[in-house]
């Protein structure tokens, strides 16, 4: 249980953090760049889009888990 929680919580955060720091043409760069120029609308929309991507990734991973590990949760 702890391993799944660690992977499901830590992995997307690590991936997103590395994307924000490393990749210049990405959403994270857009948010950081907009924050330097106080463009609050772009910052908020960028954060919402990043959150939606993370939510979609979580839903996809749960779907794949249900397909590949059908015995999980069945007791």
C-alpha positions in Angstrom: 0.0 0.0 0.0 2.7 2.4 0.9 4.6 1.7 -2.3 1.6 2.5 -4.4 0.9 5.7 -2.5 4.5 6.7 -2.9 4.6 6.0 -6.6 1.2 7.5 -7.3 1.9 10.7 -5.3 5.7 11.1 -5.8 6.2 10.1 -9.4 3.9 12.6 -11.1 5.2 15.4 -8.9 8.8 14.5 -9.7 8.0 14.3 -13.4 6.2 17.6 -13.4 9.0 19.3 -11.3 11.7 18.1 -13.7 9.6 19.3 -16.7 9.2 22.7 -15.2 12.9 23.1 -14.5 14.5 21.4 -17.6 12.3 22.0 -20.6 12.1 25.6 -21.9 9.2 25.3 -24.4 6.9 23.5 -21.9 4.0 24.6 -19.8 6.2 25.0 -16.7 8.4 27.4 -18.5 5.4 29.3 -19.7 4.1 29.6 -16.1 7.5 30.6 -14.7 8.0 33.1 -17.5 4.5 34.6 -17.1 5.1 34.9 -13.3 8.2 37.0 -13.9 6.0 39.5 -15.8 3.1 39.3 -13.4 0.7 37.8 -16.0 -1.6 36.2 -13.4 -4.1 34.9 -16.0 -1.5 32.9 -17.8 0.0 31.6 -14.6 -3.4 30.4 -13.3 -4.4 28.9 -16.6 -1.0 27.1 -16.8 -1.5 25.7 -13.3 -5.0 24.5 -14.2 -3.8 22.8 -17.4 -0.9 21.1 -15.5 -3.4 19.9 -12.9 -5.8 18.6 -15.6 -2.9 16.7 -17.2 -2.0 15.2 -13.9 -5.6 14.2 -13.3 -5.8 12.6 -16.7 -2.6 10.7 -16.0 -3.9 9.5 -12.7 -7.2 8.3 -14.3 -5.2 6.5 -17.0 -2.9 4.8 -14.5 -5.9 3.6 -12.4 -7.6 2.2 -15.6 -4.4 0.4 -16.6 -4.0 -0.9 -13.0 -7.6 -2.3 -13.1 -6.9 -4.1 -16.4 -3.5 -5.5 -15.5 -4.2 -6.3 -11.9 -7.8 -7.5 -11.7 -7.3 -9.3 -8.4 -6.3 -6.1 -6.5 -8.9 -5.1 -4.0 -10.9 -8.4 -4.4 -10.8 -10.2 -1.1 
